[in-house]
Amino acid sequence: MTTPLRAGIIGAGFMAVVHARAIRNSGHELVGIASSSAETAATAAKKLQVPNVFSSWQELVASDLIDVVHICTPNELHSEIVIAAAKANKQIVCEKPISTSFEQALAIQEEVVKSGVGFAVPFAYRFYPAVREMRSRVQNSEAGPVHLMHGNYLQDWLAEPTSTNWRVNSTTGGQSRAFADVGTHWCDLMEFVTGDQIVRLIANTAKAFEERGGVKVQTEDIATILFETKSGATGSLTVSQVSLGRKNQLLLEVDGSKASYTFNQEQPESLFIGGRTSNQIVMRGQESLESDDARRLSHVPSGHPQGYQDAFNSFISDAYSGFQGAPREGTPGLDSGLRAAALIEAVLTSASQKAWVEVAEIGSPTKTKMLAS
């Protein structure tokens, strides 16, 4: 049996709570927390029952009490903390986006590769059993050649002109909001399920409101994207944080010559399989899932629902397994964070120039190339 790792969380918002539950669920120890101030950290420590309060993120990163640093701060701090944690030889779990620019993401890559530390990004929707079942069937060619991927990621938490958050600010959140915050989840899931990659795209971004609470809105509420993939397939994505009635609908549809597959994150217990003469709904459960990986992630008896926290728990469990020398295939790591950064840059460039662009390849410092429109 491996020794439990000791984790420290930087940040005290909603995601810190999710991380805290997952760390403990996976059998590891949450030993410290830091936030924007010692007072905020102390309040969070009491709520989450964390024994050690650090006065700054720098103090937490430097501490010998910490093996794994969880970064749950506003986006503008991610790259600085990641690089410091890598230099301190800590394993890292960093919320996405891992940086607010592609250049910062490349700097992260350089330091993490140099240090050899573990790195994981919470693209946790990969860890629904229905997603693993969908992936297995699509990549086993049960769909036939895939020619179309389409879907959306819709939320309504910013649907009112008075609604705001640090993510709305382009300094703390970055130049992209809706796409960087949730659109990257959809792209990661599509590429994970299909094994294909977006190579070029054209994007449009829009704001529902020019001001929120009297402050000028600097980032997009809506993004619409057309794309082409490495295999020659085509696709479309709509992202919105202002779609009333949609709390967190990540809808992914993959259409092949033999079957189509649909996953809806708001109804994650089932997988829809479409056919010409009949359709099928595969329910989560040991007796209905064909994929060994899907069954591995199905933790409770059939008919007892699993949800987002369960998926996040599985993500942390697999990430920590990798930190301890037993990596599990499908765990989103540094390459996934870099991939998201490249896609964000491509979307922003395309929306600004009103043109098709190529997505920068991971590992290459080359900037996004403009294509003829």
C-alpha positions as CSV (number, residue, x, y, z in Angstrom):
1,M,0.0,0.0,0.0
2,T,1.4,3.4,-1.0
3,T,1.8,6.2,1.6
4,P,-1.0,8.9,1.4
5,L,0.2,12.1,-0.2
6,R,-0.3,15.4,1.6
7,A,-2.2,18.0,-0.3
8,G,-2.4,21.8,0.0
9,I,-5.1,23.9,-1.7
10,I,-4.6,27.4,-2.9
11,G,-7.9,29.2,-3.1
12,A,-11.1,29.1,-1.0
13,G,-14.0,29.2,-3.5
14,F,-16.4,26.6,-4.8
15,M,-13.7,24.5,-6.5
16,A,-11.6,24.3,-3.3
17,V,-14.5,22.4,-1.7
18,V,-14.8,20.0,-4.7
19,H,-11.0,19.4,-4.5
20,A,-11.1,18.9,-0.8
21,R,-13.8,16.2,-1.0
22,A,-11.9,14.4,-3.8
23,I,-8.6,14.4,-2.0
24,R,-10.1,12.8,1.1
25,N,-12.2,10.4,-1.0
26,S,-9.1,9.1,-2.7
27,G,-7.5,8.2,0.6
28,H,-5.0,11.1,0.7
29,E,-4.6,13.9,3.3
30,L,-5.6,17.6,3.0
31,V,-3.1,19.3,5.3
32,G,-3.1,22.9,4.4
33,I,-4.8,25.8,2.7
34,A,-3.9,29.3,1.5
35,S,-6.1,32.0,0.0
36,S,-6.1,35.7,-0.9
37,S,-5.5,36.6,2.8
38,A,-4.7,34.7,6.0
39,E,-8.2,35.6,7.3
40,T,-9.9,34.0,4.2
41,A,-7.7,31.0,4.5
42,A,-8.6,30.6,8.2
43,T,-12.3,30.7,7.5
44,A,-11.9,28.1,4.7
45,A,-9.8,25.9,6.9
46,K,-12.4,25.9,9.6
47,K,-15.2,25.1,7.1
48,L,-13.1,22.3,5.5
49,Q,-11.5,21.1,8.7
50,V,-7.9,21.7,7.4
51,P,-5.2,21.7,10.1
52,N,-2.7,24.2,8.7
53,V,-3.4,27.7,7.5
54,F,-0.8,29.4,5.4
55,S,-0.5,33.2,5.2
56,S,0.3,33.1,1.4
57,W,0.4,30.8,-1.5
58,Q,4.2,31.2,-1.5
59,E,4.4,29.8,2.0
60,L,2.2,26.8,1.2
61,V,4.3,26.0,-1.9
62,A,7.5,26.2,0.0
63,S,6.3,24.1,3.0
64,D,7.7,20.6,3.6
65,L,4.3,19.6,4.8
66,I,3.0,19.6,1.2
67,D,3.5,17.0,-1.5
68,V,0.7,18.1,-3.9
69,V,-0.3,21.7,-4.7
70,H,-3.9,22.2,-5.8
71,I,-4.3,25.6,-7.6
72,C,-7.9,26.9,-7.4
73,T,-7.2,30.6,-7.7
74,P,-8.3,33.2,-10.3
75,N,-6.7,32.4,-13.7
76,E,-4.2,35.2,-13.7
77,L,-2.3,33.5,-10.8
78,H,-2.1,30.0,-12.3
79,S,1.2,30.2,-14.3
80,E,3.1,32.0,-11.5
81,I,2.0,29.4,-8.9
82,V,2.6,26.4,-11.3
83,I,6.1,27.5,-12.1
84,A,6.9,28.1,-8.4
85,A,5.4,24.7,-7.4
86,A,7.4,22.9,-10.1
87,K,10.6,24.6,-8.9
88,A,9.7,23.4,-5.4
89,N,9.4,19.8,-6.7
90,K,5.7,19.6,-5.8
91,Q,3.1,17.5,-7.8
92,I,0.5,19.9,-9.3
93,V,-3.2,19.9,-9.9
94,C,-4.1,23.1,-11.7
95,E,-7.6,24.3,-12.6
96,K,-8.0,25.2,-16.3
97,P,-7.1,27.3,-18.1
98,I,-3.6,26.7,-16.8
99,S,-2.6,30.2,-17.9
100,T,-4.1,33.4,-19.4
101,S,-1.9,33.2,-22.6
102,F,-0.4,30.6,-24.8
103,E,3.1,32.1,-24.1
104,Q,2.6,31.5,-20.4
105,A,1.5,27.9,-21.1
106,L,4.7,27.3,-22.9
107,A,6.7,28.7,-20.0
108,I,4.7,26.2,-17.7
109,Q,5.6,23.4,-20.1
110,E,9.3,24.3,-19.9
111,E,9.4,24.3,-16.1
112,V,7.3,21.3,-15.5
113,V,9.2,19.2,-18.0
114,K,12.5,20.4,-16.5
115,S,11.5,19.5,-13.0
116,G,9.8,16.2,-13.9
117,V,6.9,16.8,-11.5
118,G,3.5,15.3,-12.0
119,F,0.8,17.6,-13.5
120,A,-2.9,17.1,-13.8
121,V,-5.8,19.3,-15.1
122,P,-9.4,18.8,-13.9
123,F,-11.1,17.9,-17.2
124,A,-13.2,15.7,-14.9
125,Y,-16.1,15.1,-17.3
126,R,-13.8,12.4,-18.8
127,F,-14.5,10.3,-15.7
128,Y,-18.2,9.7,-16.2
129,P,-18.7,6.0,-16.9
130,A,-21.0,6.8,-19.9
131,V,-18.2,8.9,-21.4
132,R,-15.7,6.0,-21.1
133,E,-18.3,3.7,-22.7
134,M,-18.8,6.2,-25.5
135,R,-15.1,6.5,-26.1
136,S,-14.6,2.7,-26.1
137,R,-17.3,2.2,-28.7
138,V,-16.3,5.1,-30.9
139,Q,-12.6,4.2,-30.9
140,N,-13.4,0.5,-31.5
141,S,-15.0,1.7,-34.8
142,E,-18.6,0.8,-33.8
143,A,-19.6,4.2,-35.1
144,G,-17.8,3.6,-38.3
145,P,-15.8,6.5,-39.8
146,V,-16.8,9.7,-37.9
147,H,-17.8,12.6,-40.1
148,L,-19.4,15.1,-37.7
149,M,-19.0,16.2,-34.1
150,H,-21.4,18.8,-32.8
151,G,-22.9,20.1,-29.5
152,N,-22.9,22.8,-27.0
153,Y,-21.9,23.9,-23.5
154,L,-24.7,26.1,-22.1
155,Q,-25.0,27.8,-18.7
156,D,-27.2,30.6,-17.4
157,W,-25.4,31.9,-14.3
158,L,-24.5,35.1,-16.1
159,A,-27.9,35.6,-17.8
160,E,-28.7,38.7,-15.9
161,P,-27.1,42.1,-16.5
162,T,-26.4,42.4,-12.8
163,S,-24.6,39.0,-12.6
164,T,-20.9,39.2,-12.4
165,N,-17.8,37.4,-11.2
166,W,-14.0,37.7,-11.3
167,R,-14.1,35.7,-14.5
168,V,-15.7,38.6,-16.3
169,N,-12.6,40.7,-15.8
170,S,-10.1,40.2,-18.5
171,T,-7.2,40.7,-16.1
172,T,-8.1,38.2,-13.5
173,G,-9.9,35.7,-15.8
174,G,-8.0,36.2,-19.1
175,Q,-9.0,37.5,-22.5
176,S,-11.5,34.6,-23.0
177,R,-14.2,33.7,-20.6
178,A,-17.0,31.5,-21.9
179,F,-14.8,29.5,-24.2
180,A,-11.8,29.3,-21.8
181,D,-14.0,28.5,-18.8
182,V,-16.3,25.8,-20.3
183,G,-15.8,25.6,-24.1
184,T,-12.4,24.0,-23.5
185,H,-14.2,21.2,-21.5
186,W,-16.3,20.4,-24.6
187,C,-13.3,20.3,-26.9
188,D,-11.3,18.2,-24.5
189,L,-14.2,15.7,-24.2
190,M,-14.7,15.5,-27.9
191,E,-11.0,14.9,-28.6
192,F,-10.8,12.4,-25.8
193,V,-13.8,10.4,-27.0
194,T,-13.0,10.4,-30.7
195,G,-9.2,10.3,-30.5
196,D,-9.3,13.1,-33.2
197,Q,-8.1,16.7,-32.9
198,I,-9.3,20.1,-34.1
199,V,-6.7,21.4,-36.5
200,R,-8.4,24.5,-37.9
201,L,-11.4,26.6,-36.9
202,I,-13.3,29.8,-37.4
203,A,-14.9,31.4,-34.4
204,N,-17.3,34.3,-33.5
205,T,-17.7,35.7,-30.0
206,A,-20.4,38.0,-28.6
207,K,-21.5,39.7,-25.4
208,A,-25.1,39.7,-24.2
209,F,-24.5,42.8,-22.2
210,E,-22.0,45.6,-22.7
211,E,-22.0,46.4,-19.0
212,R,-22.5,44.4,-15.8
213,G,-23.2,46.4,-12.7
214,G,-22.0,49.5,-14.4
215,V,-18.6,47.9,-15.4
216,K,-17.8,47.4,-19.0
217,V,-17.7,43.7,-20.0
218,Q,-14.4,42.8,-21.5
219,T,-14.9,39.1,-22.2
220,E,-17.3,37.0,-24.2
221,D,-20.6,35.6,-23.0
222,I,-21.1,33.5,-26.2
223,A,-18.8,31.7,-28.6
224,T,-19.8,29.9,-31.8
225,I,-17.2,27.8,-33.6
226,L,-16.9,25.8,-36.8
227,F,-14.0,23.4,-37.0
228,E,-12.2,20.7,-39.0
229,T,-10.3,17.8,-37.5
230,K,-7.1,15.9,-38.3
231,S,-9.1,12.9,-39.7
232,G,-11.1,15.2,-42.0
233,A,-14.3,15.4,-40.0
234,T,-16.1,18.6,-39.5
235,G,-17.9,20.0,-36.5
236,S,-19.6,22.9,-34.6
237,L,-19.8,24.1,-31.0
238,T,-22.0,26.7,-29.3
239,V,-20.8,28.0,-25.9
240,S,-22.9,30.3,-23.8
241,Q,-23.1,31.5,-20.2
242,V,-26.4,33.4,-20.8
243,S,-28.8,30.6,-21.9
244,L,-31.7,30.6,-19.5
245,G,-32.7,27.3,-18.1
246,R,-29.4,25.6,-18.9
247,K,-27.5,25.2,-15.7
248,N,-24.5,23.2,-17.0
249,Q,-25.4,21.4,-20.2
250,L,-22.4,19.9,-21.9
251,L,-23.9,18.1,-24.9
252,L,-21.6,16.1,-27.2
253,E,-22.8,14.3,-30.3
254,V,-20.6,12.2,-32.5
255,D,-22.0,11.0,-35.8
256,G,-20.5,8.1,-37.8
257,S,-21.5,6.1,-40.8
258,K,-22.8,3.2,-38.6
259,A,-24.1,4.9,-35.5
260,S,-24.3,8.2,-33.6
261,Y,-23.5,8.7,-29.9
262,T,-24.8,11.4,-27.6
263,F,-23.7,12.3,-24.0
264,N,-25.5,15.0,-22.0
265,Q,-23.7,16.1,-18.8
266,E,-27.0,17.1,-17.2
267,Q,-28.2,13.5,-17.6
268,P,-24.9,11.6,-17.1
269,E,-26.3,8.2,-16.2
270,S,-27.0,7.2,-19.8
271,L,-25.5,7.1,-23.3
272,F,-27.7,7.5,-26.4
273,I,-26.8,5.4,-29.4
274,G,-28.7,6.3,-32.6
275,G,-29.3,4.0,-35.6
276,R,-31.2,4.1,-38.9
277,T,-33.9,1.7,-37.8
278,S,-33.7,1.8,-34.0
279,N,-32.1,3.7,-31.1
280,Q,-30.5,2.4,-27.9
281,I,-30.0,3.9,-24.4
282,V,-27.2,2.4,-22.4
283,M,-27.5,2.9,-18.7
284,R,-24.6,3.2,-16.3
285,G,-24.2,-0.1,-14.5
286,Q,-22.0,-3.2,-14.3
287,E,-24.5,-5.3,-16.3
288,S,-24.9,-2.8,-19.2
289,L,-21.5,-1.2,-19.7
290,E,-19.2,-3.1,-22.1
291,S,-16.0,-1.1,-21.5
292,D,-13.7,-2.3,-18.6
293,D,-12.7,1.3,-18.0
294,A,-16.4,2.4,-17.8
295,R,-17.1,-0.4,-15.3
296,R,-14.0,0.6,-13.3
297,L,-15.5,4.1,-12.8
298,S,-19.0,2.9,-12.0
299,H,-18.8,2.9,-8.2
300,V,-22.3,2.4,-7.0
301,P,-25.0,-0.2,-7.8
302,S,-27.2,0.3,-10.9
303,G,-30.1,2.7,-10.2
304,H,-28.1,4.7,-7.7
305,P,-27.0,7.9,-9.5
306,Q,-23.4,9.1,-9.8
307,G,-22.7,12.8,-10.4
308,Y,-20.1,15.4,-10.9
309,Q,-18.4,15.0,-7.5
310,D,-18.1,11.3,-8.2
311,A,-16.4,12.0,-11.5
312,F,-14.1,14.5,-9.9
313,N,-13.2,12.0,-7.2
314,S,-12.2,9.5,-9.9
315,F,-10.1,12.2,-11.6
316,I,-8.2,12.9,-8.4
317,S,-7.7,9.2,-7.6
318,D,-6.2,8.6,-11.1
319,A,-4.1,11.7,-10.9
320,Y,-2.6,10.8,-7.6
321,S,-2.0,7.3,-8.8
322,G,0.2,8.8,-11.5
323,F,2.0,11.0,-9.0
324,Q,2.9,7.8,-7.2
325,G,4.3,6.1,-10.2
326,A,1.2,4.2,-11.4
327,P,-0.2,6.4,-14.2
328,R,-3.7,5.5,-15.6
329,E,-4.4,6.1,-19.3
330,G,-6.9,8.9,-19.9
331,T,-5.8,11.1,-17.0
332,P,-5.6,14.7,-18.3
333,G,-2.1,16.1,-17.8
334,L,0.2,18.8,-19.0
335,D,-0.5,18.1,-22.7
336,S,-4.2,18.6,-22.0
337,G,-3.6,22.0,-20.4
338,L,-1.4,23.0,-23.3
339,R,-3.9,21.8,-25.8
340,A,-6.6,24.0,-24.2
341,A,-4.3,27.0,-24.2
342,A,-3.7,26.5,-28.0
343,L,-7.4,26.3,-28.6
344,I,-8.2,29.4,-26.6
345,E,-5.5,31.4,-28.6
346,A,-7.0,30.1,-31.9
347,V,-10.5,31.1,-30.9
348,L,-9.5,34.6,-29.9
349,T,-7.4,35.1,-33.0
350,S,-10.1,33.8,-35.3
351,A,-12.8,35.9,-33.6
352,S,-10.6,39.0,-33.8
353,Q,-9.6,38.5,-37.5
354,K,-12.8,37.0,-38.7
355,A,-10.8,34.3,-40.4
356,W,-10.0,30.5,-40.4
357,V,-6.9,29.8,-38.3
358,E,-4.8,26.7,-37.6
359,V,-4.5,25.6,-34.0
360,A,-0.9,25.6,-32.8
361,E,0.6,22.2,-32.3
362,I,1.6,21.2,-28.7
363,G,5.3,21.4,-28.1
364,S,5.7,24.0,-30.8
365,P,6.3,27.7,-29.9
366,T,4.8,28.7,-33.3
367,K,2.0,31.2,-33.1
368,T,-1.4,30.5,-34.6
369,K,-1.3,30.8,-38.4
370,M,-3.9,32.8,-40.3
371,L,-5.6,31.0,-43.1
372,A,-7.2,32.5,-46.2
373,S,-10.9,33.0,-45.4
